[in-house]
Amino acid sequence: MDVMMTANRSAAEGPSATSSGLLFTVTANFTAEPIEDALRFWIERLGLGPARLEFSAYNQVFSELMAPGSLLASSEPGVNLLLIRPEDWARDQEAGLRTKTVLAAGEEFTHALSTFSQRARRPTILLLCPPSQEASADVELAPVLQSIEVNLHDTATTLRGLVAVRANELAALYPVETVDDPESDRRGHIPFTQAYWTAMGTMLARKARPFLQPPYKVIVLDADNTIWGGVAGEAGAAGVQLTGGWRQVQEF
């Protein structure tokens, strides 16, 4: 027989209880505004409101990481959402220069992210978005993008207050049949289908929640011969022992 003892949590704990609410900032190296509906849905559904959702200017990732007064540098309660698709660092480059450009940008981003983490005043969730089908089919570029994703993820796991999510982790939980939207990407640098924006918003909300709401704290113990002596089902409530170490556990 197992017993679960759960400690109550105070509704006043955590940043979600502040009078000004939470600030969610979204920074990406592509147009990310289509993720807003999914984020707002989960903010409301998870009880994270009142909350504000603000987007950085288009493709200003490096500025946001380096500028002291940027949205990412905010000290308001909330969380930073950082969305990166490495191939977009070479979006305007000729085919022969894309690999070199992406490699250089990846190194610069890793350094900027590491420096930012040392002065960040609230948590950051980094979502490493999947490459397009076109980039995945590029025999020179594809392995470089894969390497950059792995390196960024591994670096992020060592940084304070930062959580990284790889594309395969998102796909495992929220599989989407069609990820790319080439026409939308061409017209407005909006790379993904609506279904994938929804999956992204769901994953980000899921990762943000532990930072914004205090978790339940649970201690799970076996009952018989652990928090009392004897087997309650055989000896009855009056027959179990509450002396010595068992009493100490009960008092604790």
C-alpha positions in Angstrom: 0.0 0.0 0.0 1.4 3.4 -1.0 0.6 6.7 0.5 1.1 10.0 -1.4 1.5 13.1 0.8 1.1 16.4 -1.1 2.0 19.8 0.3 -0.4 22.6 -0.5 1.0 25.5 -2.5 0.1 29.1 -1.9 -1.8 30.8 -4.6 0.3 33.9 -3.8 3.5 32.3 -4.8 5.4 32.8 -8.1 5.5 35.6 -10.6 2.0 34.8 -11.9 0.6 36.4 -8.8 2.1 39.8 -9.4 -0.4 42.6 -10.0 1.2 43.6 -13.3 1.0 40.1 -14.8 3.5 38.3 -16.9 5.4 39.4 -19.9 6.0 36.9 -22.7 8.5 38.2 -25.3 9.0 36.5 -28.6 12.2 37.0 -30.6 13.0 35.1 -33.8 15.1 35.2 -37.0 11.9 35.0 -39.1 8.4 36.4 -38.9 6.9 34.8 -35.7 3.7 36.7 -35.1 1.5 33.7 -36.3 2.4 31.9 -33.1 0.4 34.5 -31.1 -3.0 32.7 -31.2 -1.6 29.4 -29.8 0.4 31.2 -27.1 -2.6 33.2 -26.0 -4.8 30.1 -25.9 -2.4 28.3 -23.6 -1.7 31.3 -21.4 -5.4 31.4 -20.7 -5.9 27.7 -20.5 -3.0 27.2 -18.0 -4.1 30.1 -15.9 -0.9 32.2 -16.5 -2.8 35.4 -17.0 -3.0 38.3 -16.9 -0.2 38.4 -19.4 1.2 40.5 -22.2 2.7 39.2 -25.3 5.3 41.3 -27.2 7.3 40.6 -30.3 10.8 41.9 -31.0 11.3 43.7 -34.3 11.8 41.5 -37.4 15.0 39.5 -37.4 16.7 41.4 -34.6 18.0 38.4 -32.6 21.5 39.6 -32.2 20.5 43.1 -31.2 18.0 41.7 -28.6 20.7 39.5 -27.1 23.3 42.3 -26.9 21.3 45.5 -26.1 20.9 46.3 -22.4 17.5 47.8 -23.0 16.0 45.1 -25.3 12.9 43.1 -24.7 15.0 40.0 -23.9 16.8 42.0 -21.2 13.5 42.8 -19.4 13.3 42.3 -15.6 9.5 42.0 -15.6 8.1 38.7 -14.4 7.7 36.3 -17.4 9.7 34.4 -19.9 11.7 35.0 -23.1 10.8 32.8 -26.1 13.7 32.7 -28.6 12.9 31.0 -31.9 15.8 30.1 -34.3 15.9 28.5 -37.7 19.7 28.4 -38.5 19.2 28.3 -42.3 17.6 31.8 -42.2 20.9 33.3 -41.2 21.9 32.8 -44.9 18.4 33.5 -46.4 19.7 36.3 -48.7 23.0 34.7 -49.6 24.0 33.0 -52.8 23.9 29.2 -52.8 27.7 28.9 -52.7 28.0 31.2 -49.6 25.1 29.8 -47.5 27.1 27.2 -45.6 29.9 29.6 -44.7 27.4 32.2 -43.6 25.4 29.9 -41.5 28.6 28.6 -39.7 29.8 32.1 -38.9 26.4 33.2 -37.7 26.1 30.0 -35.6 29.3 30.8 -33.8 28.3 34.4 -33.3 24.9 33.4 -31.9 26.4 30.9 -29.5 28.7 33.6 -28.1 25.9 36.2 -27.9 23.7 33.7 -26.1 26.3 32.7 -23.6 27.1 36.3 -22.8 23.4 37.2 -22.5 22.7 34.3 -20.1 25.2 35.8 -17.6 23.1 39.0 -17.3 19.6 37.7 -18.1 17.1 38.5 -15.4 14.5 35.9 -16.3 14.3 32.5 -18.0 14.7 32.0 -21.7 13.4 29.1 -23.8 15.3 28.5 -27.0 13.3 26.6 -29.7 15.5 25.2 -32.5 13.2 25.1 -35.4 13.4 22.4 -38.2 15.1 23.1 -41.5 13.0 23.5 -44.6 12.7 20.6 -47.1 14.8 22.6 -49.5 17.6 23.0 -46.9 17.3 19.4 -45.9 17.8 18.3 -49.5 21.0 20.3 -49.8 23.8 17.8 -49.4 26.3 20.5 -48.3 24.1 22.6 -46.1 22.0 19.9 -44.4 24.7 18.3 -42.2 26.0 21.8 -41.2 22.5 22.7 -40.0 22.3 19.5 -38.1 25.6 20.1 -36.4 24.7 23.7 -35.5 21.5 22.5 -33.9 23.3 19.9 -31.8 26.0 22.4 -30.7 23.4 25.1 -29.8 21.4 22.6 -27.8 24.4 21.3 -26.0 25.7 24.8 -25.2 22.3 25.9 -24.0 22.0 23.1 -21.5 25.1 24.5 -19.7 23.8 28.1 -19.4 21.9 29.4 -16.4 18.2 30.1 -16.8 18.0 28.7 -20.3 16.1 25.7 -21.7 16.6 24.5 -25.3 14.1 22.4 -27.3 15.2 20.6 -30.5 12.9 20.1 -33.4 12.8 16.3 -32.9 11.6 16.7 -29.4 8.7 18.9 -30.5 7.9 16.4 -33.3 7.9 13.5 -30.9 5.2 15.1 -28.7 3.2 17.1 -31.4 3.7 15.5 -34.8 2.6 17.7 -37.7 2.3 16.2 -41.2 3.2 19.3 -43.1 5.7 21.7 -41.5 6.9 24.0 -44.3 4.8 26.7 -46.0 7.1 27.7 -48.9 4.8 30.3 -50.4 4.2 32.0 -47.1 7.9 31.9 -46.4 8.7 33.5 -49.8 6.1 36.3 -49.4 6.6 37.2 -45.7 9.3 35.0 -44.3 6.6 33.1 -42.4 8.2 29.6 -42.7 5.6 27.2 -41.2 2.0 26.0 -41.6 -0.7 26.9 -39.1 -0.6 23.4 -37.7 3.1 23.8 -36.9 2.7 27.2 -35.3 0.1 25.6 -33.0 2.5 22.8 -32.1 5.3 25.4 -31.5 3.1 27.5 -29.3 2.0 24.4 -27.3 5.5 23.3 -26.7 6.7 26.7 -25.6 3.8 27.1 -23.2 4.5 23.7 -21.8 8.2 24.6 -21.2 7.3 28.0 -19.8 4.8 26.8 -17.2 7.4 25.4 -14.7 9.1 28.7 -14.6 5.9 30.7 -14.0 3.9 28.5 -11.6 5.4 26.9 -8.5 5.2 23.1 -8.9 3.4 20.8 -6.5 5.9 19.1 -4.1 5.2 15.5 -3.5 6.7 12.9 -1.3 5.8 9.3 -2.1 6.4 6.6 0.6 5.4 3.0 1.1 3.1 2.7 4.1 3.5 -0.8 5.6 6.7 -1.2 7.5 7.9 2.2 6.3 5.8 4.9 8.0 4.5 2.4 10.5 5.5 -1.1 11.6 3.5 -4.1 10.4 0.9 -4.6 7.7 -2.2 -2.5 8.3 -4.4 -4.8 6.2 -3.6 -7.7 8.5 -3.0 -6.1 11.9 -5.6 -3.3 11.6 -5.1 0.3 12.4 -4.8 -0.5 16.1 -2.2 -3.2 15.6 0.5 -1.3 13.6 3.5 0.0 15.5 4.3 3.8 15.8 7.5 3.6 17.9 11.1 4.3 17.3 12.0 5.1 13.7 8.5 4.8 12.5 7.4 7.5 15.0 10.3 9.7 13.9 9.1 9.4 10.3 5.6 10.4 11.3 6.8 13.4 13.3 9.0 14.5 10.3 
